[in-house]
Amino acid sequence: MAAMNDAKMERLPARGWELEVVRCGSGKPLLLLHGFQTVDPRARFVELLGRRRSIVAPSHPGFGLSPRPDGFETIYDLTRLYLDVLDALPDEKITVMGFSFGGWLAAELAVMGSPRIDRLILVDALGIKVSGRETPDILDVFNTAPAEVERRSWHDPARWAPDYNAMADEAIVRRARNWDALCLYGWHPYMHNPRLKDWLPRIAVPTLVVWGSSDGIVAPSYGKAMCDLIPGARFALIDEAGHRPEIERPDAFVDAVTAFLEG
């Protein structure tokens, strides 16, 4: 019988303030950096990963219930914050997993060469420019009709797209706050660092790039291009999954991650 999810919400000290954080599991540490929305402690992939690793999943400043100090508004602010978080965690070596926007953040951290990072996992990550200046690589989620964003986010939107009418007010407020913070950090230049592509070859830890085969936010070809820029990186495609394979195909997703971590 599978163990019940033991995830709980806590507070994580960081630079004199506290981040909201999901914690669960035991074993070697896995730092999860969330994407457009914060990590749901009830998600099946959290339970599955928690059977193998000690999960630490903070809400970035401005997301969820994490405060955002005045003037804290760029990807570089977040990168430097998480360098401090890595140094503050008690474990000598930490695996970092980033989803979507959090994948961009995870890549920036790895490029900076923190000795605390032992492995890197990028899941449908943003952060680089692959095509020419006039060709969009990443769907403009702020200027595209919400229904189209939902359609392109999921392999099966009828099953997985959120039902806002069924949500509690607290959940709707959280999602709105997350969206505001995402816009602040990712608006200009849109969801990428123009120089990150040049620096990805500096990543010197084992890296897995995971992608949903039906991702309409950023295509698998983008993920493969990112993978090819990181020395020795492996690429795993999750069938019947969109921009969030950890939600649509949690078992297949965790199988791919576990094979990488234990291989």
N, C-alpha and C positions, 0 to 999 in steps of 0.2 A: 504494500500500500504506500503510495506517495505521501511524503510529509507535507503538512499544510504549510503555506507560505508564512514565514515568521517575520516578514518585513515590517519595520516600524519607522515612524518619522521621528527624527531627532534634530539636534542643532550641532553644527560644526563650526568651531571658532576659526576665523580667518581675518587677519589684518585688523583686529580690534572690533570686528562685528561678527555676527553668526549667520551662517548659511543654513537654510532648511536642507535636510539630507535624509534619504532613504537608506537604511542599513538592514542587511539580513545575511544569513549564511555564516559559514566558517571556512577556514582554510586560507590559502594565499589570497592577497587582496586584489580586487578588480575595481578600478575607479571608472564609473560610468558618467560620461558627459552627454547630457540629453540634447535633443534636437529642437524642433519648433515648439514642442510641449514638454513639460517636465515628466519625469519617470513616475508611472503609476505603480505604487507598491503592490497592487493586486494583480499586476500583469503576470501571465504565465511564464514568460521568459525570465522574469526576475526570480520566480520560485525555482525554475530549472537551473539557472546559473548559481543560485544560492545553495544548491545541493553540492556544488563543486568548489565555490569560491566565497570569500567574504566580500560582499557587495557594499560599496560606498557610492551613492548616487546623489550628489548635491544639486540643488536648484541654483542656477547661475544668478548673480545679483540682478534684481529686477524681475526675475521669474519666480513663480510660486509665491512663497512667503519669505523669500530672501530679500533683504533690503538692498537698495542700490544707492551708494553714496553719491553726493553731488559731484559732477564731473567725471563719473565712471561710465564711459559710453562707447568704448572701442574694443575691437577684438584684442588689441594689445593690452588693454587693462585686464581683460579676462585671462589672457595668457600669463601675465605676471602674477595675477592672483593665484592661479592654479599651480604655478611653480612653488609658491609659498605653501599651498595645500599639500603638494607632494612632499615637501620638506617636513611638514608638520605631522604627517601620518607616521605611525610608529614603525612601519615595515621598511626594511632596507630596499626591497625591489617591489615594484607595483606594475601590473598590467593596466594600460589605459585603453578604454573602448569609447569611441565617440560616434554618435548617431547624427547624420545630417549636418546641421549647424554645429553640433558638438564634435562631429568628425573633423570639420575645419579647425576647430579649437585644438583637438587632439593632435592633428598634424603639425600645427604651429608649436605645440609643446615639444613634440618629438624632434622637430628641426632644431630647437634650441639646445638639444643634447643633454637634458637632465639625466644625471646618473641614476636617478631613482626609477626610471622607466626601463622595464626589462622586455616588454612586448607591447605591440600596438595593434589595435583592431579598429578599422575604419568602416563604418556601416552607412552606405549610401551618402557618403560625405560630400560636402560642398568645399569651396575654398580656393579653387584655381580657375583660370581661364584656359580652355582647350582650343576653341575655335577662334576665328578672326573677330575683329572688333564689332562687326555688324551682325554676327551670328550669336544669338543667345544660347548659352549652355544650360542655364538654370531657369526654370519657369519663374516668372515674376509673380510671386504669390500675393503681393500687395496690390497689383493692378490687373489681376485676372479675376473673373467672376468667381465667387466662392464655390459655386456648384462645379465649375470646371476644375478648380484646385482640388476639390474632393475627388472628382472623377479620376484625375491624374495621379492622385496620391496612393490609390489602392488598386490591387488586382481585382478585388471584388468589393466595390464601394457599397453595394446594397447591403452587404453583411457588416462591413467594418467602418464605414463613415460614421462619425458621431451623430447621435440624434439629440440636437440641442433642446428640443421640446421635452425630452425625458430627463434632462440634466437638472440637478439641484442648482440653486442660485450660486452657491459657493463655487461649484465646478465651472460655471459659466464665467464668473468673475476671474477665476484663476486662468482660464484660457485667454480671456481678454488681456489680462496683465502680461501673460507670456507673449502674446502677439505684439503688444506695444514694445516690450523689451527687445524682441527679435528685430523689429523695425529699426530701433535705435542702433543696435549693434551691426545690422547687416544691410542698411539702406544704401550707403555710398562708400566705396564702390560696391555694387550689389553682390552680396554674398560671396565675395572672394577677395583675396589679397593679390594684387597684380604681380608681386614678386615671389609668392610662395612656390609657384611652379619651378622656379630656378633653384629653390633651396630644398625641395623634396629629396634630391639625391644625397643630402647630408644625413638622412635618417639611417641610423646604424643599428637598429634593433629589429628582430624578426617581426614582420608585419603581415597581417591578413586584411585584405580588402573584400568586404562582403556587399553584395548588391542584389536587390530584388529585380527579377527579370522583367517585370511590368512597370518599373518605376517611370512615371511620366513627369516627375519633377526634375529629375536629372537622369539621363539615360545610362544604361549599363556600359555603353561605349565610353562615356565620360569616366566611369569607374575604372575601366580597363586602362584608359590613358593615365589616370592617376597611379594605378598599380605599377605600370611600366616605368614610372619615374622614380620609384622607390626601390633601391637595390635589394634583390632577392625576395620581393614581396609576392605573396600568393593571392590569387583571385578566386573567390567562391561565388557562384551565381545561385540564388535561391529561386526556384521555379514557383509560379503562381503566387508571387508576392510583389507588392509595389514599393513605395518609398519607405515602408516600415516593415521589413521582413520579420523583425523580431516580434511583431504583433500578429501578422497574418499567418506566418509559418514558424511559430516559436520552437517547435521540436526540431525541425530541420535546421533552423538558425543555430540553436544551441549545439546540435550535433556538429555543425561545421566549426563553431568556435571551440568546442571541446577537443576536436581532432587537432586543431592548431595548437591549443594550449598544452596538450599532453603528447603531441608528436615529437 
